[in-house]
Amino acid sequence: MEWRKSSRSGSTGDCVELRQDLAAVRDSKRPGVTLPVTRSAVRELITRLAR
């Protein structure tokens, strides 16, 4: 499975990427470092950001 960037990410490279099969996030500038998260935490973050 591949890492996905938000469709709203700019061309500056400042973005967070998600990977569904790992339930993890990473900074696209430091792709070797990942932060494992639960799927519910990602859902909660997206819900709060959408408000």
Predicted model as a PDB file, atoms N, CA, C, CB and O in Angstrom, pLDDT in the B-factor column:
MODEL        1                                                                  
ATOM      1  N   MET A   1       0.844  -1.181   0.000  1.00 68.00           N  
ATOM      2  CA  MET A   1       0.000   0.000   0.000  1.00 68.00           C  
ATOM      3  C   MET A   1       0.888   1.243   0.000  1.00 68.00           C  
ATOM      4  CB  MET A   1      -0.960  -0.001   1.223  1.00 68.00           C  
ATOM      5  O   MET A   1       2.013   1.207   0.500  1.00 68.00           O  
ATOM      6  N   GLU A   2       0.396   2.314  -0.547  1.00 81.00           N  
ATOM      7  CA  GLU A   2       1.195   3.525  -0.699  1.00 81.00           C  
ATOM      8  C   GLU A   2       0.778   4.614   0.275  1.00 81.00           C  
ATOM      9  CB  GLU A   2       1.090   4.039  -2.112  1.00 81.00           C  
ATOM     10  O   GLU A   2      -0.340   4.618   0.789  1.00 81.00           O  
ATOM     11  N   TRP A   3       1.699   5.534   0.517  1.00 78.00           N  
ATOM     12  CA  TRP A   3       1.407   6.705   1.334  1.00 78.00           C  
ATOM     13  C   TRP A   3       0.564   7.666   0.516  1.00 78.00           C  
ATOM     14  CB  TRP A   3       2.712   7.391   1.829  1.00 78.00           C  
ATOM     15  O   TRP A   3       0.768   7.801  -0.690  1.00 78.00           O  
ATOM     16  N   ARG A   4      -0.386   8.336   1.167  1.00 80.00           N  
ATOM     17  CA  ARG A   4      -1.257   9.297   0.481  1.00 80.00           C  
ATOM     18  C   ARG A   4      -1.128  10.673   1.102  1.00 80.00           C  
ATOM     19  CB  ARG A   4      -2.718   8.834   0.527  1.00 80.00           C  
ATOM     20  O   ARG A   4      -1.122  10.822   2.324  1.00 80.00           O  
ATOM     21  N   LYS A   5      -1.027  11.672   0.249  1.00 78.00           N  
ATOM     22  CA  LYS A   5      -1.016  13.061   0.694  1.00 78.00           C  
ATOM     23  C   LYS A   5      -2.417  13.626   0.537  1.00 78.00           C  
ATOM     24  CB  LYS A   5       0.020  13.907  -0.106  1.00 78.00           C  
ATOM     25  O   LYS A   5      -3.191  13.180  -0.310  1.00 78.00           O  
ATOM     26  N   SER A   6      -2.723  14.587   1.344  1.00 73.00           N  
ATOM     27  CA  SER A   6      -4.007  15.266   1.224  1.00 73.00           C  
ATOM     28  C   SER A   6      -4.089  15.971  -0.127  1.00 73.00           C  
ATOM     29  CB  SER A   6      -4.206  16.275   2.380  1.00 73.00           C  
ATOM     30  O   SER A   6      -3.087  16.466  -0.642  1.00 73.00           O  
ATOM     31  N   SER A   7      -5.272  16.009  -0.683  1.00 75.00           N  
ATOM     32  CA  SER A   7      -5.460  16.730  -1.947  1.00 75.00           C  
ATOM     33  C   SER A   7      -5.268  18.230  -1.748  1.00 75.00           C  
ATOM     34  CB  SER A   7      -6.861  16.447  -2.527  1.00 75.00           C  
ATOM     35  O   SER A   7      -5.125  18.971  -2.721  1.00 75.00           O  
ATOM     36  N   ARG A   8      -5.263  18.678  -0.507  1.00 71.00           N  
ATOM     37  CA  ARG A   8      -5.071  20.099  -0.207  1.00 71.00           C  
ATOM     38  C   ARG A   8      -3.618  20.450   0.091  1.00 71.00           C  
ATOM     39  CB  ARG A   8      -5.933  20.495   0.966  1.00 71.00           C  
ATOM     40  O   ARG A   8      -3.312  21.599   0.411  1.00 71.00           O  
ATOM     41  N   SER A   9      -2.727  19.481  -0.010  1.00 72.00           N  
ATOM     42  CA  SER A   9      -1.311  19.756   0.221  1.00 72.00           C  
ATOM     43  C   SER A   9      -0.808  20.713  -0.849  1.00 72.00           C  
ATOM     44  CB  SER A   9      -0.478  18.444   0.221  1.00 72.00           C  
ATOM     45  O   SER A   9      -1.148  20.588  -2.025  1.00 72.00           O  
ATOM     46  N   GLY A  10      -0.007  21.652  -0.429  1.00 68.00           N  
ATOM     47  CA  GLY A  10       0.546  22.614  -1.371  1.00 68.00           C  
ATOM     48  C   GLY A  10       1.777  22.082  -2.067  1.00 68.00           C  
ATOM     49  O   GLY A  10       2.191  20.946  -1.836  1.00 68.00           O  
ATOM     50  N   SER A  11       2.351  22.891  -2.904  1.00 70.00           N  
ATOM     51  CA  SER A  11       3.539  22.482  -3.653  1.00 70.00           C  
ATOM     52  C   SER A  11       4.821  22.703  -2.853  1.00 70.00           C  
ATOM     53  CB  SER A  11       3.616  23.243  -4.969  1.00 70.00           C  
ATOM     54  O   SER A  11       5.914  22.429  -3.349  1.00 70.00           O  
ATOM     55  N   THR A  12       4.696  23.195  -1.622  1.00 70.00           N  
ATOM     56  CA  THR A  12       5.879  23.483  -0.810  1.00 70.00           C  
ATOM     57  C   THR A  12       6.449  22.240  -0.143  1.00 70.00           C  
ATOM     58  CB  THR A  12       5.543  24.511   0.244  1.00 70.00           C  
ATOM     59  O   THR A  12       7.555  22.283   0.396  1.00 70.00           O  
ATOM     60  N   GLY A  13       5.722  21.146  -0.168  1.00 65.00           N  
ATOM     61  CA  GLY A  13       6.197  19.919   0.457  1.00 65.00           C  
ATOM     62  C   GLY A  13       5.858  19.815   1.927  1.00 65.00           C  
ATOM     63  O   GLY A  13       6.241  18.848   2.585  1.00 65.00           O  
ATOM     64  N   ASP A  14       5.138  20.807   2.458  1.00 68.00           N  
ATOM     65  CA  ASP A  14       4.718  20.781   3.863  1.00 68.00           C  
ATOM     66  C   ASP A  14       3.417  20.010   3.980  1.00 68.00           C  
ATOM     67  CB  ASP A  14       4.553  22.219   4.430  1.00 68.00           C  
ATOM     68  O   ASP A  14       2.333  20.575   3.835  1.00 68.00           O  
ATOM     69  N   CYS A  15       3.530  18.729   4.240  1.00 75.00           N  
ATOM     70  CA  CYS A  15       2.313  17.935   4.330  1.00 75.00           C  
ATOM     71  C   CYS A  15       2.529  16.710   5.207  1.00 75.00           C  
ATOM     72  CB  CYS A  15       1.848  17.512   2.937  1.00 75.00           C  
ATOM     73  O   CYS A  15       3.656  16.311   5.501  1.00 75.00           O  
ATOM     74  N   VAL A  16       1.439  16.148   5.602  1.00 74.00           N  
ATOM     75  CA  VAL A  16       1.439  14.897   6.353  1.00 74.00           C  
ATOM     76  C   VAL A  16       0.849  13.844   5.440  1.00 74.00           C  
ATOM     77  CB  VAL A  16       0.629  15.014   7.704  1.00 74.00           C  
ATOM     78  O   VAL A  16      -0.115  14.108   4.721  1.00 74.00           O  
ATOM     79  N   GLU A  17       1.423  12.652   5.463  1.00 77.00           N  
ATOM     80  CA  GLU A  17       0.941  11.564   4.624  1.00 77.00           C  
ATOM     81  C   GLU A  17       0.352  10.467   5.502  1.00 77.00           C  
ATOM     82  CB  GLU A  17       2.078  11.004   3.738  1.00 77.00           C  
ATOM     83  O   GLU A  17       0.795  10.251   6.630  1.00 77.00           O  
ATOM     84  N   LEU A  18      -0.639   9.789   4.975  1.00 75.00           N  
ATOM     85  CA  LEU A  18      -1.287   8.686   5.677  1.00 75.00           C  
ATOM     86  C   LEU A  18      -1.097   7.391   4.913  1.00 75.00           C  
ATOM     87  CB  LEU A  18      -2.779   8.970   5.877  1.00 75.00           C  
ATOM     88  O   LEU A  18      -1.013   7.377   3.685  1.00 75.00           O  
ATOM     89  N   ARG A  19      -1.032   6.324   5.651  1.00 76.00           N  
ATOM     90  CA  ARG A  19      -0.958   5.000   5.030  1.00 76.00           C  
ATOM     91  C   ARG A  19      -1.928   4.096   5.776  1.00 76.00           C  
ATOM     92  CB  ARG A  19       0.512   4.417   5.061  1.00 76.00           C  
ATOM     93  O   ARG A  19      -1.746   3.809   6.960  1.00 76.00           O  
ATOM     94  N   GLN A  20      -2.946   3.658   5.079  1.00 70.00           N  
ATOM     95  CA  GLN A  20      -4.050   2.952   5.702  1.00 70.00           C  
ATOM     96  C   GLN A  20      -3.664   1.598   6.296  1.00 70.00           C  
ATOM     97  CB  GLN A  20      -5.134   2.760   4.705  1.00 70.00           C  
ATOM     98  O   GLN A  20      -4.117   1.261   7.389  1.00 70.00           O  
ATOM     99  N   ASP A  21      -2.849   0.828   5.610  1.00 72.00           N  
ATOM    100  CA  ASP A  21      -2.537  -0.513   6.105  1.00 72.00           C  
ATOM    101  C   ASP A  21      -1.666  -0.508   7.354  1.00 72.00           C  
ATOM    102  CB  ASP A  21      -1.852  -1.300   5.028  1.00 72.00           C  
ATOM    103  O   ASP A  21      -1.659  -1.483   8.106  1.00 72.00           O  
ATOM    104  N   LEU A  22      -0.922   0.591   7.588  1.00 69.00           N  
ATOM    105  CA  LEU A  22      -0.085   0.680   8.778  1.00 69.00           C  
ATOM    106  C   LEU A  22      -0.739   1.472   9.900  1.00 69.00           C  
ATOM    107  CB  LEU A  22       1.233   1.303   8.429  1.00 69.00           C  
ATOM    108  O   LEU A  22      -0.276   1.428  11.039  1.00 69.00           O  
ATOM    109  N   ALA A  23      -1.815   2.198   9.588  1.00 71.00           N  
ATOM    110  CA  ALA A  23      -2.408   3.136  10.544  1.00 71.00           C  
ATOM    111  C   ALA A  23      -1.291   4.019  11.099  1.00 71.00           C  
ATOM    112  CB  ALA A  23      -3.161   2.378  11.703  1.00 71.00           C  
ATOM    113  O   ALA A  23      -1.049   4.064  12.305  1.00 71.00           O  
ATOM    114  N   ALA A  24      -0.621   4.716  10.187  1.00 76.00           N  
ATOM    115  CA  ALA A  24       0.520   5.548  10.561  1.00 76.00           C  
ATOM    116  C   ALA A  24       0.507   6.843   9.756  1.00 76.00           C  
ATOM    117  CB  ALA A  24       1.847   4.788  10.341  1.00 76.00           C  
ATOM    118  O   ALA A  24      -0.118   6.932   8.699  1.00 76.00           O  
ATOM    119  N   VAL A  25       1.208   7.839  10.278  1.00 76.00           N  
ATOM    120  CA  VAL A  25       1.386   9.103   9.567  1.00 76.00           C  
ATOM    121  C   VAL A  25       2.876   9.400   9.506  1.00 76.00           C  
ATOM    122  CB  VAL A  25       0.602  10.271  10.263  1.00 76.00           C  
ATOM    123  O   VAL A  25       3.657   8.878  10.301  1.00 76.00           O  
ATOM    124  N   ARG A  26       3.262  10.241   8.558  1.00 77.00           N  
ATOM    125  CA  ARG A  26       4.660  10.665   8.458  1.00 77.00           C  
ATOM    126  C   ARG A  26       4.720  12.053   7.854  1.00 77.00           C  
ATOM    127  CB  ARG A  26       5.490   9.667   7.612  1.00 77.00           C  
ATOM    128  O   ARG A  26       3.776  12.506   7.208  1.00 77.00           O  
ATOM    129  N   ASP A  27       5.830  12.716   8.069  1.00 76.00           N  
ATOM    130  CA  ASP A  27       6.124  14.009   7.472  1.00 76.00           C  
ATOM    131  C   ASP A  27       6.786  13.712   6.133  1.00 76.00           C  
ATOM    132  CB  ASP A  27       7.046  14.904   8.406  1.00 76.00           C  
ATOM    133  O   ASP A  27       7.760  12.961   6.082  1.00 76.00           O  
ATOM    134  N   SER A  28       6.282  14.279   5.067  1.00 74.00           N  
ATOM    135  CA  SER A  28       6.823  13.971   3.743  1.00 74.00           C  
ATOM    136  C   SER A  28       8.281  14.395   3.595  1.00 74.00           C  
ATOM    137  CB  SER A  28       5.987  14.646   2.675  1.00 74.00           C  
ATOM    138  O   SER A  28       8.984  13.887   2.722  1.00 74.00           O  
ATOM    139  N   LYS A  29       8.743  15.320   4.436  1.00 77.00           N  
ATOM    140  CA  LYS A  29      10.146  15.739   4.382  1.00 77.00           C  
ATOM    141  C   LYS A  29      11.064  14.744   5.083  1.00 77.00           C  
ATOM    142  CB  LYS A  29      10.307  17.118   5.010  1.00 77.00           C  
ATOM    143  O   LYS A  29      12.274  14.752   4.855  1.00 77.00           O  
ATOM    144  N   ARG A  30      10.496  13.880   5.943  1.00 79.00           N  
ATOM    145  CA  ARG A  30      11.276  12.878   6.675  1.00 79.00           C  
ATOM    146  C   ARG A  30      10.587  11.526   6.530  1.00 79.00           C  
ATOM    147  CB  ARG A  30      11.430  13.268   8.186  1.00 79.00           C  
ATOM    148  O   ARG A  30      10.073  10.999   7.517  1.00 79.00           O  
ATOM    149  N   PRO A  31      10.562  10.953   5.335  1.00 76.00           N  
ATOM    150  CA  PRO A  31       9.781   9.747   5.076  1.00 76.00           C  
ATOM    151  C   PRO A  31      10.223   8.507   5.846  1.00 76.00           C  
ATOM    152  CB  PRO A  31       9.827   9.449   3.639  1.00 76.00           C  
ATOM    153  O   PRO A  31       9.461   7.542   5.915  1.00 76.00           O  
ATOM    154  N   GLY A  32      11.400   8.492   6.417  1.00 81.00           N  
ATOM    155  CA  GLY A  32      11.851   7.324   7.159  1.00 81.00           C  
ATOM    156  C   GLY A  32      11.295   7.245   8.573  1.00 81.00           C  
ATOM    157  O   GLY A  32      11.424   6.217   9.237  1.00 81.00           O  
ATOM    158  N   VAL A  33      10.679   8.326   9.035  1.00 81.00           N  
ATOM    159  CA  VAL A  33      10.150   8.389  10.397  1.00 81.00           C  
ATOM    160  C   VAL A  33       8.626   8.329  10.334  1.00 81.00           C  
ATOM    161  CB  VAL A  33      10.628   9.685  11.130  1.00 81.00           C  
ATOM    162  O   VAL A  33       7.993   9.171   9.697  1.00 81.00           O  
ATOM    163  N   THR A  34       8.048   7.344  10.987  1.00 81.00           N  
ATOM    164  CA  THR A  34       6.596   7.230  11.001  1.00 81.00           C  
ATOM    165  C   THR A  34       6.070   7.277  12.428  1.00 81.00           C  
ATOM    166  CB  THR A  34       6.150   5.935  10.312  1.00 81.00           C  
ATOM    167  O   THR A  34       6.773   6.924  13.375  1.00 81.00           O  
ATOM    168  N   LEU A  35       4.836   7.713  12.566  1.00 82.00           N  
ATOM    169  CA  LEU A  35       4.162   7.771  13.852  1.00 82.00           C  
ATOM    170  C   LEU A  35       2.960   6.843  13.794  1.00 82.00           C  
ATOM    171  CB  LEU A  35       3.736   9.228  14.209  1.00 82.00           C  
ATOM    172  O   LEU A  35       1.988   7.135  13.097  1.00 82.00           O  
ATOM    173  N   PRO A  36       3.011   5.726  14.518  1.00 85.00           N  
ATOM    174  CA  PRO A  36       1.858   4.829  14.505  1.00 85.00           C  
ATOM    175  C   PRO A  36       0.693   5.451  15.264  1.00 85.00           C  
ATOM    176  CB  PRO A  36       2.225   3.463  15.113  1.00 85.00           C  
ATOM    177  O   PRO A  36       0.874   6.007  16.347  1.00 85.00           O  
ATOM    178  N   VAL A  37      -0.480   5.355  14.701  1.00 84.00           N  
ATOM    179  CA  VAL A  37      -1.695   5.891  15.325  1.00 84.00           C  
ATOM    180  C   VAL A  37      -2.839   4.904  15.111  1.00 84.00           C  
ATOM    181  CB  VAL A  37      -2.057   7.296  14.739  1.00 84.00           C  
ATOM    182  O   VAL A  37      -2.790   4.062  14.214  1.00 84.00           O  
ATOM    183  N   THR A  38      -3.850   5.019  15.934  1.00 84.00           N  
ATOM    184  CA  THR A  38      -5.030   4.180  15.743  1.00 84.00           C  
ATOM    185  C   THR A  38      -5.911   4.806  14.668  1.00 84.00           C  
ATOM    186  CB  THR A  38      -5.820   4.004  17.076  1.00 84.00           C  
ATOM    187  O   THR A  38      -5.866   6.016  14.443  1.00 84.00           O  
ATOM    188  N   ARG A  39      -6.691   3.994  14.023  1.00 81.00           N  
ATOM    189  CA  ARG A  39      -7.606   4.503  12.995  1.00 81.00           C  
ATOM    190  C   ARG A  39      -8.615   5.475  13.601  1.00 81.00           C  
ATOM    191  CB  ARG A  39      -8.342   3.339  12.302  1.00 81.00           C  
ATOM    192  O   ARG A  39      -8.990   6.459  12.963  1.00 81.00           O  
ATOM    193  N   SER A  40      -9.049   5.206  14.813  1.00 86.00           N  
ATOM    194  CA  SER A  40     -10.013   6.109  15.449  1.00 86.00           C  
ATOM    195  C   SER A  40      -9.381   7.470  15.725  1.00 86.00           C  
ATOM    196  CB  SER A  40     -10.544   5.496  16.758  1.00 86.00           C  
ATOM    197  O   SER A  40     -10.066   8.490  15.647  1.00 86.00           O  
ATOM    198  N   ALA A  41      -8.086   7.507  16.048  1.00 86.00           N  
ATOM    199  CA  ALA A  41      -7.396   8.778  16.274  1.00 86.00           C  
ATOM    200  C   ALA A  41      -7.317   9.586  14.981  1.00 86.00           C  
ATOM    201  CB  ALA A  41      -5.983   8.532  16.836  1.00 86.00           C  
ATOM    202  O   ALA A  41      -7.487  10.805  15.001  1.00 86.00           O  
ATOM    203  N   VAL A  42      -7.061   8.921  13.866  1.00 79.00           N  
ATOM    204  CA  VAL A  42      -7.017   9.611  12.569  1.00 79.00           C  
ATOM    205  C   VAL A  42      -8.397  10.159  12.223  1.00 79.00           C  
ATOM    206  CB  VAL A  42      -6.519   8.656  11.451  1.00 79.00           C  
ATOM    207  O   VAL A  42      -8.525  11.300  11.779  1.00 79.00           O  
ATOM    208  N   ARG A  43      -9.431   9.338  12.428  1.00 83.00           N  
ATOM    209  CA  ARG A  43     -10.803   9.794  12.172  1.00 83.00           C  
ATOM    210  C   ARG A  43     -11.146  11.013  13.019  1.00 83.00           C  
ATOM    211  CB  ARG A  43     -11.804   8.666  12.452  1.00 83.00           C  
ATOM    212  O   ARG A  43     -11.727  11.979  12.523  1.00 83.00           O  
ATOM    213  N   GLU A  44     -10.787  10.965  14.290  1.00 89.00           N  
ATOM    214  CA  GLU A  44     -11.040  12.084  15.200  1.00 89.00           C  
ATOM    215  C   GLU A  44     -10.328  13.342  14.741  1.00 89.00           C  
ATOM    216  CB  GLU A  44     -10.604  11.730  16.615  1.00 89.00           C  
ATOM    217  O   GLU A  44     -10.915  14.423  14.746  1.00 89.00           O  
ATOM    218  N   LEU A  45      -9.067  13.214  14.343  1.00 82.00           N  
ATOM    219  CA  LEU A  45      -8.304  14.366  13.862  1.00 82.00           C  
ATOM    220  C   LEU A  45      -8.959  14.975  12.629  1.00 82.00           C  
ATOM    221  CB  LEU A  45      -6.859  13.959  13.545  1.00 82.00           C  
ATOM    222  O   LEU A  45      -9.137  16.191  12.558  1.00 82.00           O  
ATOM    223  N   ILE A  46      -9.313  14.155  11.677  1.00 81.00           N  
ATOM    224  CA  ILE A  46      -9.930  14.662  10.447  1.00 81.00           C  
ATOM    225  C   ILE A  46     -11.268  15.334  10.743  1.00 81.00           C  
ATOM    226  CB  ILE A  46     -10.127  13.521   9.437  1.00 81.00           C  
ATOM    227  O   ILE A  46     -11.584  16.372  10.161  1.00 81.00           O  
ATOM    228  N   THR A  47     -12.047  14.750  11.637  1.00 90.00           N  
ATOM    229  CA  THR A  47     -13.339  15.340  12.008  1.00 90.00           C  
ATOM    230  C   THR A  47     -13.145  16.705  12.626  1.00 90.00           C  
ATOM    231  CB  THR A  47     -14.096  14.430  12.979  1.00 90.00           C  
ATOM    232  O   THR A  47     -13.860  17.651  12.293  1.00 90.00           O  
ATOM    233  N   ARG A  48     -12.173  16.817  13.535  1.00 92.00           N  
ATOM    234  CA  ARG A  48     -11.933  18.099  14.196  1.00 92.00           C  
ATOM    235  C   ARG A  48     -11.378  19.154  13.233  1.00 92.00           C  
ATOM    236  CB  ARG A  48     -10.970  17.908  15.360  1.00 92.00           C  
ATOM    237  O   ARG A  48     -11.742  20.327  13.321  1.00 92.00           O  
ATOM    238  N   LEU A  49     -10.507  18.744  12.326  1.00 84.00           N  
ATOM    239  CA  LEU A  49      -9.952  19.683  11.356  1.00 84.00           C  
ATOM    240  C   LEU A  49     -11.004  20.175  10.366  1.00 84.00           C  
ATOM    241  CB  LEU A  49      -8.805  19.035  10.606  1.00 84.00           C  
ATOM    242  O   LEU A  49     -10.904  21.290   9.854  1.00 84.00           O  
ATOM    243  N   ALA A  50     -12.001  19.353  10.100  1.00 85.00           N  
ATOM    244  CA  ALA A  50     -13.036  19.723   9.131  1.00 85.00           C  
ATOM    245  C   ALA A  50     -14.009  20.778   9.678  1.00 85.00           C  
ATOM    246  CB  ALA A  50     -13.812  18.483   8.711  1.00 85.00           C  
ATOM    247  O   ALA A  50     -14.749  21.394   8.911  1.00 85.00           O  
ATOM    248  N   ARG A  51     -14.010  20.981  10.971  1.00 81.00           N  
ATOM    249  CA  ARG A  51     -14.960  21.939  11.579  1.00 81.00           C  
ATOM    250  C   ARG A  51     -14.613  23.351  11.290  1.00 81.00           C  
ATOM    251  CB  ARG A  51     -15.024  21.757  13.058  1.00 81.00           C  
ATOM    252  O   ARG A  51     -15.314  24.262  11.731  1.00 81.00           O  
TER     253      ARG A  51                                                      
ENDMDL                                                                          
END                                                                             
